[in-house]
Amino acid sequence: MLMQRSLRFPVLLCIITLLASCNGNNSTTPAATDSTSVSSADTMSSANKTNASEQPANLIDSYLDTLWVSVGDFAALQNRRLAFRFYIDNTESVLMNGWTIKVNGDYPPNPDLSLSKGRKSTIQYKANDYLGNLLVSGADIARLKLLIVQHAAKYVLFGPIDPATASFPGQVTYNILLSVDDPHPFAKPVNAVIATGIVTNPSPPGTAN
């Protein structure tokens, strides 16, 4: 009887040890799963952050430039109404070209006047603003030519007006100015400009269209 009891005790001890080992393995399994889940979440979060940082910004610069043309090109215009259209150049700048309005006949593909990019202004165009055609009357063309001679100006400038404070709110329009200094963005600063009191007229909704 003593021998049977001594044999049972080692067997029972082995069974208890085996059960404890199995329970220990089961308790570590969820921990391993949780660790993998956290790593996956971190990876997804990093991927989302990368994708967000790679989203393209607004492609068009919202700041308007002061535009300009030499007085020689301006003097070659007829004293007739001039219509400007906006276009975006390869630097994504907002520029304008102008055509003399004809009573009859087709318009040429090339404009009668091309405005160049000058210095960047602090004026911005925003959502809900209009970039529509702009007009300058024949009478204003003639007046500008007289002012050019009077002030010995060398350049005609188009200074952008804040659409929020423009005569026609929400419309991108320009003050027409004169200058003797080169308005090119890489030239010396423009020291003074000569106000003409002439503003481009949006078409529509101007009253003199």
Rosetta silent file (secondary structure, phi, psi, omega in degrees, C-alpha in Angstrom):
SEQUENCE: MLMQRSLRFPVLLCIITLLASCNGNNSTTPAATDSTSVSSADTMSSANKTNASEQPANLIDSYLDTLWVSVGDFAALQNRRLAFRFYIDNTESVLMNGWTIKVNGDYPPNPDLSLSKGRKSTIQYKANDYLGNLLVSGADIARLKLLIVQHAAKYVLFGPIDPATASFPGQVTYNILLSVDDPHPFAKPVNAVIATGIVTNPSPPGTAN
SCORE:     score description
SCORE:     0.000 S_00000001
   1 L     0.000  -37.943  179.548    0.000    0.000    0.000 S_00000001
   2 H   -64.043  -37.297  179.169    2.834    2.347    0.770 S_00000001
   3 H   -67.382  -40.966 -179.858    4.313    1.755   -2.683 S_00000001
   4 H   -63.041  -41.526  179.776    1.005    2.554   -4.475 S_00000001
   5 H   -65.073  -41.066 -179.652    0.638    5.843   -2.593 S_00000001
   6 H   -65.485  -29.931  177.933    4.206    6.884   -3.426 S_00000001
   7 H   -75.009  -37.522 -177.988    3.568    6.226   -7.143 S_00000001
   8 H   -66.339  -35.643 -175.239    0.334    8.234   -7.209 S_00000001
   9 H   -63.729  -45.862  175.536    1.918   11.343   -5.743 S_00000001
  10 H   -62.509  -38.942 -179.935    4.465   11.902   -8.590 S_00000001
  11 H   -62.948  -44.327 -179.637    1.749   11.284  -11.215 S_00000001
  12 H   -63.953  -39.830  178.977   -0.576   13.822   -9.574 S_00000001
  13 H   -62.627  -39.669  178.304    2.256   16.337   -9.337 S_00000001
  14 H   -63.580  -42.751 -178.896    2.967   15.962  -13.090 S_00000001
  15 H   -63.576  -42.443 -179.506   -0.714   16.549  -13.992 S_00000001
  16 H   -64.286  -40.450  179.482   -0.872   19.727  -11.868 S_00000001
  17 H   -63.552  -42.394  179.960    2.329   21.038  -13.441 S_00000001
  18 H   -63.537  -42.259  179.600    1.006   20.346  -16.984 S_00000001
  19 H   -65.013  -40.789  179.019   -2.295   22.189  -16.298 S_00000001
  20 H   -63.500  -37.501  179.034   -0.485   25.168  -14.875 S_00000001
  21 H   -65.474  -42.474  179.517    1.730   25.294  -17.964 S_00000001
  22 H   -63.852  -44.185  179.973   -1.302   25.243  -20.312 S_00000001
  23 H   -63.438  -34.706  178.760   -3.054   27.987  -18.361 S_00000001
  24 H   -66.301  -40.790  178.986    0.078   30.126  -18.514 S_00000001
  25 H   -65.139  -40.758 -179.322    0.298   29.838  -22.308 S_00000001
  26 H   -64.804  -34.208 -176.571   -3.369   30.809  -22.728 S_00000001
  27 H   -72.173  -23.470 -179.338   -2.940   33.909  -20.604 S_00000001
  28 H   -88.460  -15.135 -177.167   -0.108   35.230  -22.801 S_00000001
  29 H   -64.417  -48.364  177.874   -1.952   34.787  -26.116 S_00000001
  30 H   -59.541  -35.206 -179.859   -4.261   37.835  -25.806 S_00000001
  31 H   -62.455  -41.612  178.355   -1.288   39.987  -24.865 S_00000001
  32 H   -64.119  -40.180  178.943    0.479   39.011  -28.077 S_00000001
  33 H   -64.445  -44.699  179.089   -2.669   39.798  -30.100 S_00000001
  34 H   -59.829  -40.720 -179.889   -3.104   43.192  -28.449 S_00000001
  35 H   -62.333  -41.525  178.955    0.497   44.047  -29.214 S_00000001
  36 H   -65.462  -40.382 -179.510   -0.017   43.217  -32.905 S_00000001
  37 H   -62.322  -43.436 -179.897   -3.238   45.268  -33.028 S_00000001
  38 H   -63.268  -41.885  179.215   -1.525   48.357  -31.614 S_00000001
  39 H   -62.493  -41.420  178.840    1.296   48.036  -34.102 S_00000001
  40 H   -64.236  -41.400  179.985   -1.189   47.803  -36.985 S_00000001
  41 H   -63.688  -42.512  178.525   -3.074   50.865  -35.744 S_00000001
  42 H   -61.694  -40.753  179.742    0.148   52.826  -35.464 S_00000001
  43 H   -63.520  -44.167  179.194    1.090   51.784  -38.993 S_00000001
  44 H   -64.330  -40.887  179.105   -2.304   52.848  -40.364 S_00000001
  45 H   -61.971  -42.381  178.930   -2.111   56.152  -38.485 S_00000001
  46 H   -63.635  -39.814  179.617    1.341   56.839  -39.926 S_00000001
  47 H   -64.511  -41.062  179.095    0.089   56.013  -43.415 S_00000001
  48 H   -64.350  -41.009  178.596   -2.852   58.379  -43.018 S_00000001
  49 H   -63.157  -40.376  179.458   -0.569   61.151  -41.822 S_00000001
  50 H   -63.741  -44.795  179.996    1.728   60.596  -44.807 S_00000001
  51 H   -63.267  -38.798 -179.705   -1.184   60.682  -47.238 S_00000001
  52 H   -65.376  -39.546 -179.014   -2.522   63.867  -45.635 S_00000001
  53 H   -70.997  -21.396 -178.876    0.845   65.594  -45.876 S_00000001
  54 L   -91.405    0.305  178.425    1.082   64.627  -49.535 S_00000001
  55 L   -65.346  133.675 -177.411   -2.269   66.193  -50.446 S_00000001
  56 L   -66.424  143.010  175.182   -1.686   68.928  -53.055 S_00000001
  57 L   -79.475  176.479  176.191   -2.102   72.525  -51.975 S_00000001
  58 L   -58.199  123.873 -172.589   -4.124   75.082  -53.887 S_00000001
  59 L   -75.174  -25.284 -177.077   -2.447   75.173  -57.295 S_00000001
  60 L  -100.763  126.859  178.925   -3.299   78.776  -58.062 S_00000001
  61 L   -66.013  128.043 -174.995   -1.602   81.488  -56.072 S_00000001
  62 L   -83.791   -5.754  176.752   -4.352   83.579  -54.497 S_00000001
  63 E   -86.752  135.493  179.500   -2.286   86.778  -54.419 S_00000001
  64 E   -90.705  148.263  177.982   -2.727   89.127  -57.360 S_00000001
  65 E   -98.242  155.555  165.879    0.187   90.857  -59.063 S_00000001
  66 E   -76.219  127.210 -178.363    0.487   94.432  -60.240 S_00000001
  67 E  -101.210  157.484 -176.524    0.416   94.169  -64.046 S_00000001
  68 E  -153.600  162.941  175.625    2.144   96.536  -66.447 S_00000001
  69 E  -151.533  151.537  179.195    2.838   97.463  -70.056 S_00000001
  70 E   -73.281  154.246 -178.736    5.185   99.994  -71.634 S_00000001
  71 H   -66.719  -25.914  177.576    3.717  103.306  -72.793 S_00000001
  72 H   -62.825  -44.234  178.010    4.878  102.547  -76.327 S_00000001
  73 H   -66.720  -36.525 -179.014    2.608   99.503  -76.526 S_00000001
  74 H   -71.035  -38.503 -179.056   -0.235  101.453  -74.954 S_00000001
  75 H   -65.275  -23.039 -179.495    0.177  104.433  -77.337 S_00000001
  76 L   -76.069   -9.782  179.870   -0.257  102.077  -80.293 S_00000001
  77 L   -72.379  150.129  169.535   -3.848  101.348  -79.269 S_00000001
  78 L   -75.709  155.152  177.211   -6.793  102.962  -81.012 S_00000001
  79 L   -80.575   63.396  179.600   -8.964  105.233  -78.869 S_00000001
  80 L  -132.551  161.983 -176.124  -11.637  102.581  -78.740 S_00000001
  81 L   -57.632  137.548 -176.993  -13.018  100.412  -75.995 S_00000001
  82 E  -115.828  130.132 -179.606  -10.561   97.762  -74.814 S_00000001
  83 E  -111.489  126.927  179.228  -11.678   94.392  -73.444 S_00000001
  84 E  -104.639  144.119  172.269   -9.388   92.387  -71.172 S_00000001
  85 E  -123.082  144.067  177.167   -9.504   88.673  -70.500 S_00000001
  86 E   -81.171  151.215  167.624   -7.740   86.858  -67.670 S_00000001
  87 E  -153.514  159.499 -178.670   -5.398   83.941  -68.194 S_00000001
  88 E  -105.870  123.665  179.827   -3.011   81.858  -66.071 S_00000001
  89 L   -86.163 -174.304 -174.307    0.604   81.650  -67.236 S_00000001
  90 L   -74.790   -3.895  172.315    3.047   78.801  -66.587 S_00000001
  91 L  -100.183    7.346  179.576    3.993   80.281  -63.202 S_00000001
  92 L    66.295   27.788  175.114    0.307   80.150  -62.191 S_00000001
  93 L   -90.504  148.718  178.973    0.106   83.952  -62.105 S_00000001
  94 E   -90.453  112.569 -179.296   -3.118   85.732  -63.049 S_00000001
  95 E  -117.341  178.651  178.777   -2.389   87.955  -66.075 S_00000001
  96 E  -140.665  145.252  169.673   -4.520   89.813  -68.637 S_00000001
  97 E  -121.165  148.381 -177.566   -4.595   90.329  -72.406 S_00000001
  98 E  -123.365  145.222  176.162   -6.640   93.018  -74.134 S_00000001
  99 E  -124.411  134.737  172.657   -8.445   93.291  -77.474 S_00000001
 100 E   -69.987  128.294 -175.799   -9.767   96.483  -79.060 S_00000001
 101 L   -72.006  130.113 -178.940  -13.508   95.981  -79.486 S_00000001
 102 L   -99.689  147.645  175.160  -14.567   95.848  -83.112 S_00000001
 103 L   -74.261  -44.433  177.959  -17.908   96.966  -84.475 S_00000001
 104 L  -137.327  159.847  175.249  -17.844   94.238  -87.112 S_00000001
 105 L    98.211  168.402 -177.707  -15.495   91.426  -88.024 S_00000001
 106 L   -85.626  155.084  176.027  -13.585   88.697  -86.251 S_00000001
 107 L   -89.028  142.849  178.020  -11.074   89.202  -83.471 S_00000001
 108 L   -72.669  154.372  178.675   -7.468   88.134  -84.077 S_00000001
 109 L   -66.426  -31.062  179.361   -6.100   85.279  -81.964 S_00000001
 110 L   -89.732  137.374 -177.346   -3.280   87.498  -80.713 S_00000001
 111 L   -71.327  161.351  174.810   -4.264   90.337  -78.351 S_00000001
 112 L   -81.413  -19.997 -178.704   -3.709   94.023  -79.068 S_00000001
 113 E  -149.048  128.985  176.950   -2.188   94.488  -75.609 S_00000001
 114 E  -117.629  124.647  179.349   -0.466   91.990  -73.283 S_00000001
 115 L   -91.856  136.833 -178.247    0.091   92.882  -69.642 S_00000001
 116 E   -98.211  161.085  179.915    3.205   91.549  -67.920 S_00000001
 117 E   -76.885  126.936  174.368    3.661   90.368  -64.345 S_00000001
 118 E  -107.253 -146.271 -179.068    4.966   93.001  -61.951 S_00000001
 119 E   -73.089  147.291  177.536    5.413   92.929  -58.206 S_00000001
 120 E   -71.298  138.144  178.749    3.157   90.782  -56.052 S_00000001
 121 E   -97.766 -178.815  174.821    0.574   92.752  -54.123 S_00000001
 122 E   -96.273    5.040 -178.799   -1.078   92.030  -50.770 S_00000001
 123 E   -83.784  132.666  178.460   -4.465   91.710  -52.507 S_00000001
 124 E  -116.754  148.000  166.214   -5.998   88.242  -52.590 S_00000001
 125 L  -103.971  145.997 -170.536   -8.851   86.758  -54.535 S_00000001
 126 L  -131.392  179.807  174.931  -10.935   84.260  -52.604 S_00000001
 127 L   -56.734  139.810  178.722  -13.832   81.857  -52.942 S_00000001
 128 L    80.277    1.965  173.281  -16.928   83.524  -54.452 S_00000001
 129 L   -85.697  154.654 -178.823  -14.897   86.258  -56.220 S_00000001
 130 E  -104.337  135.032  169.110  -15.308   86.794  -59.973 S_00000001
 131 L  -111.737   77.151 -176.666  -12.510   86.805  -62.548 S_00000001
 132 L  -104.090  173.465  177.550  -14.596   88.226  -65.401 S_00000001
 133 E   -59.597  147.630  179.036  -13.810   90.295  -68.460 S_00000001
 134 E  -123.498  145.245 -176.809  -12.777   93.902  -67.794 S_00000001
 135 E  -121.657  147.482  169.638  -13.366   96.958  -70.006 S_00000001
 136 E  -128.303  126.907 -174.826  -11.676  100.327  -70.490 S_00000001
 137 L   -70.915  159.449  176.402  -13.635  102.902  -72.524 S_00000001
 138 H   -61.499  -36.369  178.277  -12.247  104.644  -75.593 S_00000001
 139 H   -64.271  -38.187  178.272  -12.514  107.985  -73.775 S_00000001
 140 H   -70.524  -34.027  175.497  -10.353  106.618  -70.936 S_00000001
 141 H   -60.999  -47.526  179.787   -7.790  105.320  -73.445 S_00000001
 142 H   -62.764  -40.886  179.146   -7.498  108.815  -74.942 S_00000001
 143 H   -64.003  -41.199  178.781   -7.262  110.369  -71.467 S_00000001
 144 H   -62.951  -38.720  179.169   -4.487  107.982  -70.452 S_00000001
 145 H   -62.553  -39.704  177.438   -2.474  108.901  -73.539 S_00000001
 146 H   -65.870  -41.623  179.384   -2.651  112.592  -72.580 S_00000001
 147 H   -65.938  -34.877  177.786   -1.596  111.816  -68.998 S_00000001
 148 H   -60.077  -45.446  179.079    1.354  109.759  -70.253 S_00000001
 149 H   -67.506  -43.847 -177.507    2.684  112.767  -72.160 S_00000001
 150 H   -59.759  -39.352 -176.158    1.917  115.184  -69.315 S_00000001
 151 H  -102.437    4.441 -177.971    3.855  113.143  -66.729 S_00000001
 152 L    51.382   41.695 -178.037    6.522  111.725  -69.067 S_00000001
 153 L   -73.505  154.159  179.178    5.503  108.292  -67.838 S_00000001
 154 L  -113.674  -18.494 -176.205    7.201  105.149  -69.092 S_00000001
 155 E  -139.320  145.560  171.867    4.850  102.461  -67.841 S_00000001
 156 E  -105.372  123.892 -176.819    1.126  101.905  -67.443 S_00000001
 157 E  -108.684  147.359  173.266    0.355   99.913  -64.300 S_00000001
 158 E  -118.902  103.053 -178.352   -2.725   97.923  -63.336 S_00000001
 159 E   -94.032  123.742 -177.015   -2.924   97.751  -59.535 S_00000001
 160 E   -65.678  145.965  177.838   -5.365   95.151  -58.149 S_00000001
 161 E  -108.308  138.773  178.420   -8.231   96.293  -55.924 S_00000001
 162 L   -60.164  119.723 -179.000   -9.438   94.189  -53.003 S_00000001
 163 H   -56.634  -28.384 -178.355  -12.649   92.532  -54.265 S_00000001
 164 H   -69.962  -24.784 -177.965  -14.218   92.951  -50.810 S_00000001
 165 H  -114.995    9.934 -177.897  -13.943   96.761  -51.021 S_00000001
 166 L   -71.310  162.088  177.485  -14.371   97.213  -54.786 S_00000001
 167 L   -59.717  -33.831  174.218  -17.143   99.339  -56.300 S_00000001
 168 L  -114.098   92.079 -173.703  -18.635   96.057  -57.493 S_00000001
 169 L   -54.168  137.283  179.583  -18.008   93.725  -54.500 S_00000001
 170 L    89.878   -6.409 -179.934  -16.645   90.313  -55.370 S_00000001
 171 E  -100.146  133.886  173.606  -15.246   91.449  -58.734 S_00000001
 172 L   -80.111  115.281 -179.150  -11.488   91.474  -59.386 S_00000001
 173 E  -132.874  171.491 -174.770  -10.764   94.947  -60.817 S_00000001
 174 E  -135.655  141.565  164.732   -7.723   97.204  -61.223 S_00000001
 175 E   -80.726  136.268  176.109   -6.733  100.834  -60.747 S_00000001
 176 E   -96.245  124.565 -174.732   -4.847  102.126  -63.793 S_00000001
 177 E  -126.753  166.071  175.396   -1.719  104.033  -62.762 S_00000001
 178 E  -121.031  153.072 -179.651    1.331  105.574  -64.430 S_00000001
 179 E  -152.005  151.855  172.444    4.979  105.263  -63.421 S_00000001
 180 L  -100.946   -9.347 -179.823    8.448  106.336  -64.520 S_00000001
 181 L   -97.213  146.711  179.893   10.049  103.410  -62.615 S_00000001
 182 L   -66.191  120.834 -178.474   10.369   99.892  -63.979 S_00000001
 183 L   -88.067    4.631  179.335    7.622   97.788  -62.352 S_00000001
 184 L   -57.306  140.896 -173.498    9.298   94.466  -63.229 S_00000001
 185 L   -61.569  -22.616 -178.523    9.449   92.318  -60.058 S_00000001
 186 L  -101.747    5.780  178.224   13.255   92.047  -60.146 S_00000001
 187 L   -88.623  179.911  178.077   13.908   95.741  -60.831 S_00000001
 188 L   -64.281  158.258 -178.383   14.416   98.484  -58.259 S_00000001
 189 L   -60.302  148.924  174.586   11.356   99.414  -56.179 S_00000001
 190 L   -77.385  115.773 -174.702    8.721  101.671  -57.699 S_00000001
 191 L   -78.419  -36.183 -177.142    9.202  104.932  -55.825 S_00000001
 192 L  -152.880  146.664  174.577    6.057  106.714  -56.944 S_00000001
 193 L  -124.438  155.487 -178.207    2.990  106.092  -59.030 S_00000001
 194 E  -109.631  117.264  179.047    0.668  108.595  -60.655 S_00000001
 195 E   -71.833  139.738  177.451   -3.031  108.073  -60.047 S_00000001
 196 E  -110.347  -15.490 -176.910   -5.247  108.485  -63.090 S_00000001
 197 E    77.603    7.634 -178.473   -8.635  107.919  -61.458 S_00000001
 198 E  -102.820  131.262 -179.641   -9.436  105.263  -64.063 S_00000001
 199 E  -123.643  139.817  177.091  -10.642  101.845  -62.920 S_00000001
 200 L   -64.322  145.026 -175.624  -11.301   98.809  -65.104 S_00000001
 201 E  -104.767  120.005  179.547  -15.007   98.103  -65.489 S_00000001
 202 E   -67.741  145.655 -177.791  -16.209   94.523  -64.918 S_00000001
 203 E  -130.912  109.767  -20.207  -18.342   93.077  -67.667 S_00000001
 204 L   -68.040  173.624   16.411  -20.933   92.439  -66.290 S_00000001
 205 L  -117.051   27.880 -177.593  -22.089   94.217  -64.095 S_00000001
 206 L   -59.594  159.570 -177.538  -20.655   97.668  -64.953 S_00000001
 207 L   -87.984  -11.434 -177.876  -22.979  100.482  -66.045 S_00000001
 208 L  -115.298   34.956  179.806  -20.832  101.450  -69.045 S_00000001
 209 L   -76.963    0.000    0.000  -20.578   98.051  -70.718 S_00000001
